[in-house]
Amino acid sequence: MTSTQTTRRTVLTSVAAAAAFGLATGTAEAQTPGRPPRGRQIGILLYDGFSLLDPTGPAELLSRLPDTTVTMIAEHRGPVRTDTKDVAVQADRSVAEVDRLDVLLVPGAGNRGTVGAMRNPVLLDWIRRIDRHTTWTTSVCTGALILGAAGLLRERATTYWASASYLETTFGVRYVPERYVRDGKIITAAGVSAGIDLALYLASLLEGEEIARGIQLAVEYDPRPPFDAGNAATASPELKELALRLLAESQV
C-alpha cells in the first residue's frame, strides 16, 4: 500500500469517526440535516459536564442497528461540553423538538454535571414525558441518579461504584454491582465503559442476539485490558482513592 493510500484511508476513517460520534466539527454539523430520521428512534441526552464515553460508546454500537436512528439531544441544540471541557459533542435536537422515542439513554457525569442535571426541571420533566412512551429507558454511570431524580427507578439498579450508597439512601433502590441491571423497562449500567455492555444487551433486546453479536464483532469489542484493576469490589482502598482523585482533578 502506498503512502498516498494510507493517508487517504486515515483521513476517511477520521471523518467517519467524527460523523458517527456527532463531534462538534464543521463536517459533522454539515451532515446532520442530510439524513432524515428512519425507523426506530434512539435518543441520547446530553448536558453540560457529561462523561464522553457514556453517550458515544453506546452510540457507536446502537447506530449500527438496522432501521434505527440515534440522535443526540440536549436542552438546546449545539455543542455540549464534557466534564473535562476538552471535547464537545453536537446535540442535533433540543428537548423541545422531541416528544417520543423508542429508547432513551441518559449518560453520567462528574459531580458538577450530575448535580446540575438532577436539579434541572426542564430535563427532568422531559425525561419523565419521554419515558411514558419508551420501550426502554436506560442510563450509564451516574445517569442512574438522574433517572432517580426523575422518579423512574424502581427496586434495583446499578451506577458508578462510588455512587452506590447515594443511590440507595436517596432513592430507596437496591444497588446491584453488575455491569448492567434490568428492572422492568429500566436498564441501568455501571460506570462509563459499562455503557458498551449495556448497548450490546440492548441491541439483543431490540434485534436479537445474532445481530448483537454481529455488532460486537463489527466494532471488535474484545476487551483484554493490560491490568486487572477495573472492578471496585476487588480494588484496594488506595487504588479507589487514586481513581477518584484522578477523576476529580481532570474535571472542570
Backbone as CSV, one residue per row, in Angstrom:
resi,resn,N_x,N_y,N_z,CA_x,CA_y,CA_z,C_x,C_y,C_z
1,MET,0.854,-1.196,0.000,0.000,0.000,0.000,0.881,1.235,0.000
2,THR,0.554,2.202,-0.853,1.361,3.408,-0.949,1.047,4.345,0.190
3,SER,1.983,5.323,0.398,1.765,6.304,1.449,0.542,7.159,1.157
4,THR,0.261,7.394,-0.146,-0.922,8.179,-0.514,-2.189,7.454,-0.115
5,GLN,-2.243,6.136,-0.363,-3.408,5.357,0.019,-3.584,5.321,1.520
6,THR,-2.472,5.185,2.237,-2.544,5.169,3.700,-3.080,6.479,4.235
7,THR,-2.592,7.590,3.708,-3.059,8.896,4.159,-4.538,9.069,3.877
8,ARG,-4.957,8.653,2.676,-6.362,8.797,2.310,-7.247,7.979,3.232
9,ARG,-6.827,6.755,3.517,-7.607,5.910,4.414,-7.685,6.520,5.804
10,THR,-6.579,7.074,6.288,-6.561,7.698,7.607,-7.540,8.866,7.673
11,VAL,-7.516,9.697,6.633,-8.407,10.856,6.604,-9.858,10.421,6.573
12,LEU,-10.187,9.440,5.712,-11.563,8.975,5.611,-12.032,8.350,6.913
13,THR,-11.155,7.596,7.569,-11.507,6.985,8.849,-11.786,8.047,9.895
14,SER,-10.970,9.097,9.934,-11.155,10.163,10.908,-12.469,10.888,10.684
15,VAL,-12.794,11.169,9.432,-14.054,11.849,9.123,-15.240,10.986,9.506
16,ALA,-15.163,9.687,9.203,-16.260,8.787,9.537,-16.471,8.705,11.038
17,ALA,-15.374,8.657,11.796,-15.491,8.582,13.254,-16.135,9.843,13.806
18,ALA,-15.751,11.002,13.284,-16.326,12.258,13.764,-17.819,12.300,13.491
19,ALA,-18.229,11.845,12.308,-19.649,11.854,11.969,-20.429,10.885,12.839
20,ALA,-19.839,9.701,13.106,-20.530,8.693,13.901,-20.769,9.175,15.310
21,PHE,-19.804,9.860,15.903,-19.946,10.324,17.266,-20.666,11.649,17.353
22,GLY,-20.910,12.321,16.228,-21.561,13.616,16.282,-20.677,14.666,16.900
23,LEU,-19.363,14.540,16.764,-18.471,15.509,17.370,-18.697,16.878,16.766
24,ALA,-18.471,17.890,17.559,-18.780,19.254,17.144,-17.730,19.772,16.185
25,THR,-17.759,19.279,14.954,-16.871,19.750,13.913,-17.714,20.241,12.762
26,GLY,-17.101,21.000,11.865,-17.851,21.512,10.731,-18.416,20.392,9.875
27,THR,-17.637,19.326,9.679,-18.099,18.224,8.850,-19.328,17.561,9.449
28,ALA,-19.264,17.218,10.740,-20.379,16.538,11.371,-21.613,17.422,11.376
29,GLU,-21.433,18.709,11.664,-22.569,19.609,11.738,-23.229,19.757,10.371
30,ALA,-22.415,19.804,9.324,-22.964,19.977,7.993,-23.764,18.759,7.563
31,GLN,-23.380,17.585,8.051,-24.056,16.369,7.646,-25.319,16.099,8.454
32,THR,-25.512,16.777,9.565,-26.627,16.495,10.455,-27.986,16.545,9.776
33,PRO,-28.335,17.636,9.040,-29.670,17.702,8.470,-29.857,16.783,7.271
34,GLY,-28.801,16.207,6.725,-28.876,15.482,5.473,-29.435,14.083,5.587
35,ARG,-29.559,13.548,6.800,-30.024,12.175,6.965,-31.325,12.179,7.739
36,PRO,-32.461,12.010,7.068,-33.755,12.075,7.758,-33.906,10.912,8.737
37,PRO,-34.611,11.123,9.837,-34.829,10.040,10.806,-35.517,8.860,10.139
38,ARG,-35.145,7.670,10.569,-35.755,6.488,9.992,-35.974,5.451,11.075
39,GLY,-37.022,4.672,10.934,-37.263,3.512,11.775,-37.280,3.807,13.264
40,ARG,-36.646,2.930,14.005,-36.574,3.031,15.464,-35.810,4.280,15.862
41,GLN,-36.331,4.986,16.868,-35.712,6.236,17.313,-35.059,6.059,18.686
42,ILE,-33.740,6.215,18.727,-32.989,6.157,19.982,-32.443,7.553,20.255
43,GLY,-32.763,8.084,21.405,-32.294,9.410,21.773,-31.328,9.346,22.947
44,ILE,-30.227,10.080,22.834,-29.229,10.142,23.897,-29.176,11.567,24.414
45,LEU,-29.442,11.737,25.685,-29.485,13.064,26.290,-28.079,13.551,26.623
46,LEU,-27.765,14.749,26.183,-26.512,15.398,26.553,-26.810,16.574,27.477
47,TYR,-25.882,16.858,28.379,-25.998,18.010,29.265,-24.592,18.414,29.665
48,ASP,-24.436,19.640,30.055,-23.105,20.161,30.360,-22.409,19.313,31.424
49,GLY,-21.188,18.880,31.108,-20.397,18.139,32.082,-20.538,16.636,32.009
50,PHE,-21.182,16.093,30.950,-21.308,14.643,30.838,-19.937,14.010,30.575
51,SER,-19.825,12.711,30.821,-18.585,11.973,30.562,-18.616,11.450,29.126
52,LEU,-17.549,11.670,28.391,-17.540,11.476,26.943,-17.951,10.077,26.497
53,LEU,-17.399,9.034,27.106,-17.677,7.682,26.632,-19.103,7.235,26.940
54,ASP,-19.724,7.824,27.943,-21.066,7.400,28.342,-22.066,7.438,27.182
55,PRO,-22.145,8.532,26.419,-23.049,8.530,25.258,-22.410,8.001,23.981
56,THR,-21.124,8.271,23.772,-20.531,7.941,22.479,-20.241,6.453,22.322
57,GLY,-19.923,5.766,23.413,-19.735,4.316,23.329,-21.008,3.622,22.873
58,PRO,-22.124,3.814,23.581,-23.388,3.226,23.114,-23.802,3.703,21.732
59,ALA,-23.565,4.980,21.408,-23.951,5.495,20.089,-23.221,4.755,18.983
60,GLU,-21.948,4.450,19.184,-21.169,3.735,18.175,-21.807,2.392,17.843
61,LEU,-22.317,1.685,18.851,-22.910,0.372,18.631,-24.364,0.468,18.155
62,LEU,-25.162,1.289,18.832,-26.591,1.332,18.541,-26.883,1.932,17.174
63,SER,-25.995,2.796,16.684,-26.191,3.377,15.362,-25.989,2.355,14.252
64,ARG,-25.465,1.173,14.587,-25.287,0.096,13.606,-26.515,-0.800,13.509
65,LEU,-27.505,-0.609,14.367,-28.711,-1.424,14.302,-29.482,-1.135,13.016
66,PRO,-30.062,-2.151,12.400,-30.860,-1.917,11.195,-32.055,-0.999,11.467
67,ASP,-32.350,-0.146,10.500,-33.545,0.705,10.534,-33.656,1.475,11.846
68,THR,-32.563,2.090,12.256,-32.502,2.796,13.539,-31.811,4.143,13.366
69,THR,-32.341,5.148,14.036,-31.710,6.464,14.069,-31.309,6.790,15.499
70,VAL,-30.052,7.171,15.692,-29.570,7.609,17.003,-29.364,9.120,16.945
71,THR,-29.975,9.824,17.880,-29.918,11.285,17.883,-29.416,11.794,19.221
72,MET,-28.475,12.722,19.169,-28.014,13.404,20.375,-28.953,14.582,20.643
73,ILE,-29.442,14.659,21.878,-30.458,15.642,22.253,-29.988,16.379,23.499
74,ALA,-30.240,17.677,23.571,-29.876,18.469,24.751,-30.947,19.524,24.982
75,GLU,-30.796,20.256,26.054,-31.769,21.310,26.338,-31.826,22.307,25.187
76,HIS,-30.666,22.552,24.569,-30.595,23.416,23.403,-29.714,22.752,22.353
77,ARG,-29.986,22.980,21.092,-29.144,22.470,20.017,-27.731,23.048,20.120
78,GLY,-26.777,22.299,19.604,-25.421,22.824,19.535,-24.439,21.970,20.301
79,PRO,-23.184,22.396,20.354,-22.147,21.618,21.043,-22.347,21.634,22.557
80,VAL,-22.153,20.481,23.164,-22.270,20.336,24.620,-20.941,19.809,25.130
81,ARG,-20.368,20.492,26.117,-19.035,20.163,26.621,-19.059,19.033,27.638
82,THR,-17.986,18.243,27.622,-17.838,17.146,28.570,-17.355,17.656,29.923
83,ASP,-17.144,16.717,30.845,-16.716,17.085,32.196,-15.319,17.695,32.221
84,THR,-14.470,17.320,31.264,-13.133,17.915,31.214,-13.103,19.210,30.403
85,LYS,-14.162,19.459,29.670,-14.295,20.606,28.762,-13.322,20.562,27.589
86,ASP,-12.613,19.452,27.414,-11.686,19.320,26.292,-12.400,18.985,24.988
87,VAL,-13.581,18.372,25.089,-14.298,17.871,23.922,-15.754,18.319,23.999
88,ALA,-16.357,18.562,22.840,-17.787,18.837,22.768,-18.428,17.865,21.798
89,VAL,-19.644,17.492,22.080,-20.429,16.645,21.187,-21.639,17.452,20.736
90,GLN,-21.983,17.314,19.479,-23.056,18.094,18.889,-24.421,17.514,19.230
91,ALA,-25.288,18.328,19.816,-26.687,17.955,20.012,-27.470,18.416,18.790
92,ASP,-28.049,17.479,18.070,-28.744,17.799,16.829,-30.183,18.244,17.051
93,ARG,-30.741,17.930,18.217,-32.111,18.318,18.531,-32.173,18.851,19.959
94,SER,-33.123,19.737,20.198,-33.392,20.200,21.558,-34.515,19.348,22.145
95,VAL,-34.634,19.359,23.453,-35.687,18.569,24.093,-37.073,19.047,23.653
96,ALA,-37.202,20.329,23.326,-38.487,20.859,22.873,-38.906,20.286,21.528
97,GLU,-37.939,19.743,20.781,-38.218,19.204,19.451,-38.492,17.707,19.456
98,VAL,-38.368,17.056,20.604,-38.514,15.597,20.676,-39.563,15.255,21.719
99,ASP,-40.625,14.596,21.284,-41.661,14.222,22.243,-41.882,12.718,22.349
100,ARG,-41.229,11.942,21.470,-41.365,10.491,21.555,-40.066,9.823,21.121
101,LEU,-39.704,8.776,21.834,-38.548,7.957,21.495,-38.871,6.503,21.800
102,ASP,-38.250,5.604,21.062,-38.363,4.188,21.395,-37.421,3.820,22.530
103,VAL,-36.248,4.447,22.529,-35.243,4.197,23.564,-34.652,5.537,23.991
104,LEU,-34.531,5.732,25.287,-33.854,6.898,25.849,-32.633,6.430,26.617
105,LEU,-31.502,7.116,26.404,-30.297,6.824,27.164,-29.811,8.104,27.833
106,VAL,-29.608,8.041,29.147,-29.121,9.178,29.922,-27.711,8.856,30.415
107,PRO,-26.712,9.581,29.947,-25.331,9.311,30.370,-25.045,9.876,31.754
108,GLY,-23.893,9.504,32.288,-23.458,10.034,33.568,-22.477,11.172,33.396
109,ALA,-21.986,11.661,34.529,-21.111,12.832,34.529,-20.343,12.864,35.838
110,GLY,-19.476,13.872,35.943,-18.864,14.157,37.230,-19.871,14.818,38.149
111,ASN,-19.419,15.242,39.316,-20.337,15.834,40.293,-21.079,17.041,39.735
112,ARG,-20.341,17.923,39.082,-20.960,19.150,38.573,-22.069,18.840,37.569
113,GLY,-21.770,17.972,36.611,-22.751,17.655,35.591,-23.939,16.893,36.121
114,THR,-23.670,15.909,36.985,-24.762,15.099,37.520,-25.692,15.935,38.379
115,VAL,-25.126,16.699,39.291,-25.956,17.534,40.167,-26.731,18.561,39.348
116,GLY,-26.069,19.149,38.353,-26.751,20.126,37.517,-27.952,19.534,36.810
117,ALA,-27.792,18.329,36.263,-28.905,17.676,35.574,-30.004,17.264,36.548
118,MET,-29.611,16.800,37.728,-30.601,16.391,38.725,-31.434,17.564,39.233
119,ARG,-30.901,18.760,39.099,-31.605,19.953,39.574,-32.244,20.750,38.441
120,ASN,-32.199,20.201,37.236,-32.728,20.911,36.071,-34.157,20.451,35.798
121,PRO,-35.153,21.255,36.124,-36.541,20.821,35.954,-36.929,20.591,34.503
122,VAL,-36.298,21.312,33.591,-36.606,21.125,32.162,-36.210,19.716,31.723
123,LEU,-34.994,19.301,32.091,-34.525,17.977,31.705,-35.312,16.874,32.414
124,LEU,-35.569,17.039,33.705,-36.290,16.005,34.447,-37.708,15.831,33.930
125,ASP,-38.374,16.930,33.639,-39.736,16.841,33.107,-39.739,16.173,31.744
126,TRP,-38.746,16.509,30.918,-38.662,15.892,29.597,-38.396,14.393,29.709
127,ILE,-37.511,13.987,30.596,-37.219,12.564,30.795,-38.487,11.818,31.195
128,ARG,-39.245,12.397,32.115,-40.495,11.747,32.555,-41.485,11.616,31.407
129,ARG,-41.621,12.674,30.604,-42.565,12.640,29.488,-42.146,11.625,28.433
130,ILE,-40.857,11.589,28.126,-40.366,10.636,27.133,-40.535,9.201,27.626
131,ASP,-40.297,8.980,28.908,-40.381,7.631,29.476,-41.781,7.035,29.354
132,ARG,-42.802,7.859,29.276,-44.171,7.346,29.168,-44.371,6.491,27.923
133,HIS,-43.581,6.728,26.889,-43.790,6.043,25.616,-42.617,5.174,25.178
134,THR,-41.523,5.171,25.925,-40.363,4.381,25.505,-40.601,2.884,25.687
135,THR,-39.905,2.128,24.873,-39.824,0.686,25.114,-38.795,0.405,26.198
136,TRP,-37.673,1.156,26.129,-36.607,1.032,27.127,-36.117,2.421,27.517
137,THR,-35.956,2.618,28.806,-35.333,3.836,29.332,-34.062,3.402,30.039
138,THR,-32.932,3.970,29.647,-31.644,3.442,30.099,-30.729,4.554,30.603
139,SER,-29.698,4.139,31.311,-28.705,5.095,31.813,-27.340,4.442,31.858
140,VAL,-26.328,5.283,31.881,-24.946,4.840,32.056,-24.359,5.602,33.228
141,CYS,-23.627,4.897,34.087,-22.899,5.543,35.184,-23.861,6.315,36.096
142,THR,-23.529,7.563,36.426,-24.388,8.345,37.320,-25.645,8.853,36.635
143,GLY,-25.836,8.471,35.374,-27.128,8.738,34.746,-28.267,8.096,35.518
144,ALA,-27.962,7.026,36.251,-28.982,6.387,37.092,-29.500,7.349,38.158
145,LEU,-28.626,8.209,38.663,-29.057,9.178,39.672,-30.015,10.197,39.059
146,ILE,-29.803,10.518,37.789,-30.701,11.445,37.100,-32.058,10.785,36.877
147,LEU,-32.047,9.499,36.517,-33.309,8.776,36.422,-33.997,8.731,37.782
148,GLY,-33.210,8.565,38.840,-33.775,8.574,40.184,-34.405,9.908,40.518
149,ALA,-33.729,10.989,40.164,-34.268,12.325,40.418,-35.551,12.565,39.643
150,ALA,-35.693,11.885,38.501,-36.916,11.993,37.712,-38.008,11.051,38.225
151,GLY,-37.688,10.244,39.244,-38.671,9.351,39.838,-38.903,8.068,39.060
152,LEU,-37.917,7.630,38.271,-38.139,6.491,37.389,-37.525,5.187,37.880
153,LEU,-36.656,5.227,38.877,-36.067,3.987,39.378,-37.098,3.203,40.175
154,ARG,-36.950,1.884,40.161,-37.935,1.028,40.820,-37.338,0.348,42.042
155,GLU,-36.930,-0.910,41.899,-36.451,-1.659,43.054,-34.943,-1.878,43.062
156,ARG,-34.340,-1.965,41.891,-32.917,-2.291,41.812,-32.294,-1.559,40.634
157,ALA,-31.005,-1.239,40.780,-30.298,-0.508,39.727,-28.805,-0.611,39.987
158,THR,-28.027,-0.194,38.999,-26.598,-0.051,39.196,-26.184,1.345,38.774
159,THR,-24.974,1.711,39.144,-24.448,3.032,38.826,-22.931,2.985,39.030
160,TYR,-22.287,4.119,38.976,-20.855,4.175,39.264,-20.613,3.708,40.692
161,TRP,-19.581,2.931,40.917,-19.368,2.287,42.221,-19.301,3.274,43.376
162,ALA,-18.728,4.448,43.147,-18.605,5.415,44.235,-19.929,6.079,44.566
163,SER,-20.949,5.898,43.737,-22.265,6.493,43.967,-23.273,5.484,44.499
164,ALA,-22.820,4.273,44.808,-23.732,3.201,45.201,-24.533,3.546,46.457
165,SER,-23.852,4.001,47.496,-24.567,4.297,48.748,-25.532,5.469,48.568
166,TYR,-25.133,6.457,47.766,-26.021,7.590,47.494,-27.278,7.119,46.763
167,LEU,-27.100,6.222,45.813,-28.235,5.676,45.077,-29.232,5.031,46.026
168,GLU,-28.723,4.235,46.959,-29.610,3.504,47.865,-30.291,4.428,48.871
169,THR,-29.526,5.306,49.494,-30.097,6.145,50.547,-30.998,7.239,50.008
170,THR,-30.720,7.718,48.807,-31.501,8.826,48.263,-32.758,8.352,47.553
171,PHE,-32.669,7.233,46.830,-33.797,6.817,46.006,-34.448,5.516,46.462
172,GLY,-33.918,4.912,47.514,-34.555,3.739,48.092,-34.544,2.513,47.196
173,VAL,-33.539,2.413,46.320,-33.420,1.232,45.463,-32.177,0.449,45.868
174,ARG,-32.176,-0.815,45.540,-31.037,-1.666,45.887,-29.968,-1.578,44.819
175,TYR,-28.752,-1.262,45.227,-27.620,-1.217,44.307,-27.159,-2.631,44.003
176,VAL,-27.031,-2.938,42.722,-26.556,-4.251,42.285,-25.236,-4.052,41.544
177,PRO,-24.148,-4.622,42.051,-22.830,-4.400,41.436,-22.604,-5.241,40.192
178,GLU,-23.378,-4.975,39.156,-23.247,-5.668,37.881,-22.978,-4.647,36.786
179,ARG,-22.535,-5.124,35.618,-22.254,-4.218,34.505,-23.518,-3.532,34.015
180,TYR,-24.642,-4.222,34.024,-25.925,-3.600,33.722,-27.015,-4.363,34.466
181,VAL,-28.089,-3.671,34.776,-29.182,-4.242,35.557,-30.501,-3.842,34.906
182,ARG,-31.328,-4.816,34.646,-32.662,-4.554,34.086,-33.705,-4.694,35.174
183,ASP,-34.567,-3.696,35.288,-35.676,-3.716,36.243,-36.902,-3.184,35.509
184,GLY,-37.724,-4.103,35.023,-38.825,-3.693,34.164,-38.261,-3.161,32.859
185,LYS,-38.698,-1.976,32.461,-38.173,-1.400,31.220,-37.005,-0.449,31.472
186,ILE,-36.584,-0.343,32.723,-35.441,0.491,33.082,-34.176,-0.366,33.089
187,ILE,-33.171,0.046,32.327,-31.887,-0.661,32.314,-30.798,0.339,32.672
188,THR,-30.095,0.062,33.745,-29.010,0.933,34.187,-27.676,0.223,34.006
189,ALA,-26.650,0.992,33.694,-25.313,0.427,33.534,-24.387,1.018,34.585
190,ALA,-23.330,0.293,34.886,-22.328,0.779,35.839,-21.496,1.875,35.179
191,GLY,-20.306,2.138,35.708,-19.540,3.297,35.281,-19.035,3.260,33.853
192,VAL,-19.161,4.374,33.170,-18.555,4.748,31.898,-18.483,3.609,30.877
193,SER,-17.455,2.765,30.943,-17.245,1.733,29.927,-18.360,0.698,29.914
194,ALA,-19.102,0.565,31.008,-20.199,-0.401,31.062,-21.310,-0.039,30.084
195,GLY,-21.307,1.194,29.595,-22.296,1.578,28.605,-22.189,0.759,27.330
196,ILE,-21.001,0.276,27.006,-20.820,-0.562,25.825,-21.500,-1.915,26.041
197,ASP,-21.350,-2.472,27.231,-22.033,-3.727,27.548,-23.551,-3.530,27.517
198,LEU,-24.006,-2.422,28.081,-25.427,-2.099,28.043,-25.934,-2.043,26.603
199,ALA,-25.167,-1.380,25.737,-25.588,-1.224,24.352,-25.715,-2.570,23.649
200,LEU,-24.796,-3.487,23.901,-24.881,-4.809,23.295,-26.094,-5.575,23.814
201,TYR,-26.354,-5.477,25.104,-27.535,-6.129,25.670,-28.799,-5.527,25.077
202,LEU,-28.825,-4.198,24.972,-29.981,-3.520,24.398,-30.173,-3.925,22.940
203,ALA,-29.072,-4.042,22.201,-29.157,-4.481,20.805,-29.794,-5.864,20.707
204,SER,-29.457,-6.740,21.642,-30.041,-8.087,21.619,-31.538,-8.046,21.914
205,LEU,-31.955,-7.134,22.775,-33.383,-6.995,23.073,-34.143,-6.432,21.886
206,LEU,-33.516,-5.534,21.162,-34.190,-4.854,20.054,-34.169,-5.672,18.763
207,GLU,-33.057,-6.380,18.495,-32.901,-7.042,17.205,-32.506,-8.511,17.300
208,GLY,-32.326,-9.019,18.506,-31.946,-10.415,18.650,-30.452,-10.584,18.874
209,GLU,-30.092,-11.727,19.423,-28.714,-11.964,19.822,-27.758,-12.019,18.635
210,GLU,-28.215,-12.542,17.496,-27.310,-12.679,16.360,-26.859,-11.310,15.852
211,ILE,-27.799,-10.361,15.765,-27.440,-9.006,15.341,-26.496,-8.372,16.363
212,ALA,-26.776,-8.575,17.637,-25.913,-8.019,18.687,-24.503,-8.591,18.587
213,ARG,-24.402,-9.874,18.324,-23.088,-10.495,18.156,-22.364,-9.922,16.936
214,GLY,-23.130,-9.698,15.874,-22.536,-9.119,14.679,-21.993,-7.731,14.920
215,ILE,-22.732,-6.929,15.679,-22.274,-5.583,16.013,-21.023,-5.643,16.887
216,GLN,-21.017,-6.565,17.832,-19.843,-6.701,18.694,-18.591,-7.006,17.873
217,LEU,-18.735,-7.883,16.884,-17.591,-8.190,16.030,-17.268,-7.017,15.113
218,ALA,-18.297,-6.332,14.643,-18.071,-5.205,13.734,-17.193,-4.138,14.366
219,VAL,-17.390,-3.900,15.661,-16.585,-2.884,16.348,-15.388,-3.518,17.077
220,GLU,-15.240,-4.837,16.902,-14.129,-5.589,17.511,-14.027,-5.323,19.010
221,TYR,-15.170,-5.484,19.670,-15.197,-5.303,21.122,-14.801,-6.622,21.785
222,ASP,-13.544,-6.732,22.094,-12.974,-7.931,22.699,-11.992,-7.485,23.773
223,PRO,-12.498,-6.884,24.847,-11.613,-6.209,25.803,-10.666,-7.156,26.535
224,ARG,-9.398,-6.799,26.508,-8.371,-7.529,27.244,-7.419,-6.500,27.842
225,PRO,-7.859,-5.805,28.873,-7.054,-4.717,29.429,-5.729,-5.227,30.001
226,PRO,-4.724,-4.384,29.988,-3.409,-4.801,30.477,-3.354,-4.970,31.992
227,PHE,-4.370,-4.445,32.685,-4.375,-4.526,34.149,-5.710,-5.059,34.638
228,ASP,-5.671,-5.805,35.703,-6.888,-6.290,36.356,-7.240,-5.314,37.464
229,ALA,-7.717,-4.132,37.061,-7.928,-3.069,38.037,-9.278,-2.382,37.888
230,GLY,-10.185,-2.949,37.097,-11.431,-2.254,36.795,-12.608,-2.597,37.673
231,ASN,-12.415,-3.472,38.650,-13.530,-3.910,39.495,-13.374,-3.325,40.889
232,ALA,-14.318,-2.474,41.265,-14.230,-1.818,42.573,-14.321,-2.812,43.726
233,ALA,-14.970,-3.944,43.483,-15.141,-4.932,44.550,-13.812,-5.548,44.972
234,THR,-12.824,-5.550,44.082,-11.534,-6.151,44.411,-10.412,-5.112,44.508
235,ALA,-10.745,-3.855,44.329,-9.722,-2.799,44.362,-9.377,-2.426,45.799
236,SER,-8.141,-2.056,46.017,-7.700,-1.632,47.345,-8.226,-0.230,47.637
237,PRO,-8.320,0.130,48.913,-8.731,1.488,49.255,-7.829,2.552,48.632
238,GLU,-6.545,2.244,48.561,-5.603,3.201,47.979,-5.879,3.423,46.493
239,LEU,-6.199,2.336,45.766,-6.488,2.467,44.338,-7.799,3.211,44.118
240,LYS,-8.781,2.961,44.959,-10.048,3.691,44.854,-9.829,5.186,45.084
241,GLU,-9.028,5.503,46.071,-8.731,6.907,46.355,-8.028,7.558,45.169
242,LEU,-7.083,6.838,44.579,-6.376,7.361,43.415,-7.334,7.571,42.245
243,ALA,-8.213,6.616,42.003,-9.159,6.710,40.888,-10.047,7.938,41.031
244,LEU,-10.577,8.153,42.217,-11.459,9.297,42.438,-10.691,10.610,42.352
245,ARG,-9.450,10.615,42.791,-8.641,11.819,42.693,-8.340,12.166,41.224
246,LEU,-8.024,11.159,40.439,-7.745,11.384,39.021,-8.972,11.962,38.305
247,LEU,-10.137,11.422,38.653,-11.368,11.948,38.064,-11.594,13.396,38.466
248,ALA,-11.479,13.653,39.771,-11.740,14.993,40.277,-10.785,16.022,39.672
249,GLU,-9.535,15.657,39.533,-8.537,16.588,39.026,-8.676,16.845,37.525
250,SER,-9.313,15.908,36.810,-9.469,16.077,35.368,-10.740,16.832,34.994
251,GLN,-11.640,16.963,35.963,-12.922,17.620,35.685,-12.862,19.109,35.975
252,VAL,-13.648,19.849,35.227,-13.664,21.316,35.367,-14.999,21.726,35.981
